[in-house]
């Protein structure tokens, strides 16, 4: 489909440009051929209407040539042939209209002008269409690069999570085989849920929250009463579209580097709200400042920060800070709904 048809703003601009072109052509014909305004407009208006359609042809020629990696000479030959044909039809139409209006003799002095304008306008349309194709190609390349980066970042989530979970199961097999079995079953349930949702470019926040809950159920088996969870998420958040598995690494970080360092355990708090079109999510947990494992900004947080920046640019942010014995991760992104 032609870009002027796909984009209403471009279509309006294109129509306006040809209306202005018709007025300018009428003024030139009036000056060169010494026609009256009405006579010049009767010739100029149909000519510009015809060329408004004819000058979209370079798009349909350029696209297949570029996709097939045609040589430059083939572009010149095909587009040049189109320019000659369009100019011949443009001139023939002008002469036909002038003849019907008994203005054939009056139009004769403007023939060189019409030929020059015909070639110039068609050549300009060729340049514009190649420019649009170059712009669209650049945008597609940028989108493909961004999607490839997102796929690479997302691919890092599963091995990292599995490594930590399997370590936890291994630690339980000798001390509490029943809990290890329960944890393995819940881990299987979590992975089954992520198979479908994890392959999508985005999912509902409600689905993302369910994935995080399933992950917390896995860890609940290991920690028992040491792990407590509080969730305060506004219903308005549920339909926001977010990258899959963007919350789970924050919750995992809260447990691995927070709750796991406390003898009596602690609480992981998840809050969410929509404010001014932005989805704001916080994950807060306690930790032991004197813990021998002080890595608070590990692989998971970096991954989430990179994914948000790649997906949303500066509109997607992740901040993390410790205050005393409390640690908070705060994630912000546009609340986009289907």
N, C-alpha and C positions, 0 to 999 in steps of 0.2 A: 504494500500500500504506500502511496506517495506521502512523504512527510507533511506536506501542506494539508492533506486530508486528515491525517492522524491528529494534528495539532490545530485546534480552533484558532488560537492566537496567530499562528503562522498563516493560516488560511485568510483571516481577516486582513492581515498585513499584505498578503499577496494580492487580494482583490483591490485594496486601497492603492497599491503601487500601480496597478494597471489602469485604474481610473485616472490617476495623476498622469500616467504615460499617455492616455488618450487625449487629455487636455493639452499636453505639451506637443503631441503630434499634430493636433488640429491647429495649434498656433503656428507651427512650422509650415504646414501646408498652406495656411492662409497667407503667410509671408512670402513663400517661394512661388506658389502657384497663383497667388493673388485671388484666392477664393474668399467668399463670404464665410463668416463664422459657422452658419448653419450648414453650408456645403462642406466645409472642412470637417465638421463634427460627424456628418453623415458618412464620410469616408473613414475618418480616424477611429470611430467607435467600433465598427465591425472588424477592422484590421486588428485592433488591440484585443478584442474578444477572441478572435481566432488565435492570435499569438499567445494569449493567456493559457490556452490549452496546448498549443504546439510546443511551447517552451517547457512543458513538463516532461517531454519525451526523453531528454538527456538522462533523466533519472533511471528510466527503464533500460537504457542502453548501458549506462555506466556500471550499474549494479552487477549484471552478469559478467561483464568484462573484468571487473575487479575480483569477483569470486573465482573466476577461471584463470586468474593471473595472466591476463592477455598482455602482449607486448605493447609498448607505447605507440608504435606505428598503427596497430590495430585500433587503438582508441582514437587516434587522429583520423584514420580513414573512416571509421563508422560515424564518429561525431561530426566530422567535416562533411560527410555525405548528407547527414541529417540537416546540417545548417544550410547546404545548398538547396535541398528539397524544400525546407521550410521557407527559405527566402523566395524561391520561385513561386510557391503557393501564395505567399504574402503579396508579392508583386502582381500576380495574376488576379487575386481577389481585389486589389486596389483598382486595377484597370477595369475589371468587370463592374464594380460599383460606380466608377466614374462614367463608364459607358452608359449604364442604366440611367444616370442622372444627366446625361448629355454634357459631361464635363471632361471628356477624354482629352480634348485639345488643351484644356486648362491644366490638366494634371501632368502633361508631358514634361514641363520643366522640373518637376519634383521627382522624376523617376530615379536619377542618380542618388538623390537623398534617401528615397525609400529603400533602394538596394543597400546602401551603406548602413542605414538604421536596422534593416532586417538582419544583416550579418552581425552587426554589433550587439543587438539585443539577444540574438540566439547564442552568440559566443559568451555573453555575460551569464545567460541561464546555464550554460554548460559549466562555467567556472563555479557558479553558486551550488550546483548539484554535487560537483566533486568536493566542494568544501563541506557540504552537509554530510556526505559519505565519510569524509575523513574525520569529522567530528563524532559521528556515530561509532565509527570504528575505534576511535580513541576511548570513548565511553565504554564500549563493550570490553575493550582490553582492560580498562581499569576495574570494571565489575568482575571480570574473570580472575584478575589478580587478587582482588579482595576476597572472592569466594574461595580461591585456592588457599589463601592464607587462613581463612576461617576454618576450612577443612583440616588444615595441618594443625592448627591450635586445638580444634575439637578432638582430633585423633590422640592428642597427648593426654586427655582426661581419663580415658578408660584404662590404659596401662598403669597410670599413677594410682588411680583409685583401687584397681585390682591388687596391685602390689601391697598397698596398705591393708586392705581387707583380708587378703590371704595370710599376711603376717599375723593379723589378729586371730584368725581361725587356727593357725598353727600354734599360737601361744596357748590356746584353750584346749587343744586336743589332749594334752597330757594332764592338765589340771581339772578340766570339766568337759569331758567328751560330749555330754548331752547338750550343753550350751554351744559347743563348737558345731554340732550337727544342726541345731536351730539357726545358728548364724549363717551356715552355708545355705540353708533353705531360703532364708530371707535375702541373702545376697543373690541367689539365683532369681528370686522374684524381682529384685531391683534391676538386674541385668536384662531380664525379659522385657520389662517396661521400657528400658532405654533403647532397645533394639529399634522400635518403631519411631519413637519420639526423637531419639538422638540423631537420626538421619535427616530430619527436617531442618530447613534454614532457621525457622522460628516456631515457637509453640506458645500456647496460652500460659500466662503466669500461674493460673490455677493448676495446670498440668505440671509445671515446673515445681510448684510447691508440693504436689503429691509425690513427685520423685524424691524431693528432699525429705519428706516424711518417711518414705520407705527406707531411705538411707539411714535415717535416725533410728528406725526400728532395728536395722542391722547392728548398729553400734549399741543400742539399748541392751541387746543380748550380752554383749561383752562387759558393759559397765554396770548393768543392773540399776540399782537405786542411786548410784553415783552420778548418773546422767539424768538431768531433768530438762524438760523442754517447755518453753513458753512461746506461743505464737500470737501475735496481734497484727493481723493483716486485714486491711479494709476490703470489703467486697468489690469495690471499684477497681481493684488491682487485677481481678481474675481474668479479664479479657485482654489485658495488655499483652502484646506479642514480644517475647524475649528470646534470646539465643538459648537453645537447650543446654542443660547442665551448667548453668551459670551461677546457680545458688548453691548447689551441692559442694563445690570446692570451698566455699566460704564456711559452710557448716562443718565440713571435714577439718578445715584449719582450726576452727573453734574447739573441736574435740581433741585433735591430735596435739596441738600446741597449747591448749588451754585446760580443758577438763581433765585430760590424762595426767597433767602435772599436779593436780590437787588430790591429796589423800582422801578427803571427804567428798570429792567430786564437786559439781556445780551445775549451774543452769545456762543453757544456750537459749538466748532470746532472739526471736526473729520478728521484726516489725516491718510493715509495708504500708505505703499510702500513695495516693496520686495527688500531686500538687502542681497546679498550673501546667497540666499536660505532661508532667514528668513523673515517672515511677521511681519512688525513693524506697530503698530497702536497706535495713540495718541488721547486722548479725553481731550480737554482743555476748561475751563470755568472760568468766573469771579465769585467772591463770596465776601461777606462782612466779613472781618476779625473780626468785632465786633458783628457778629450775635450771638444771644443767643443759637443757635443750632450748635455748633462747631464740631459735629461728622463728620469727613471727611473720616474715614476708617470704614464704617459700614459693615453690613451683605453682601451687594452686592459685595464689593471689596474683602472681605475674600473668598466669594464663588468662584469668578472668579480666584483668586490666587490659591485656592486649586484644582480647576478643571484643570487648566493649569499644575500644578505640578503633578497631578495624571495621566494626559494624556500624557504629554511630558517629565516628569522628570525635570532635570535642564535646558533643552532646552526651557521650557515654563515659562515665567516670567511676573510678573506684578509689576510695581513700581508706586508709587503715592507720589507726593510732592506738597507743596504749596510754592509759591514765591510771596510775597506781597499779592496782592488781586487776584492772578491767581492760579488756581489749575490744575494740569495735571496728568492724568493716562496714563501710557505707557505700552503697552502689546506687548510681543515678543514671537513668536512660529515658529517652522519649517513650511515652505510653502510646504505642501504635496499635490500633485495633483494625481487624479485618472489616 
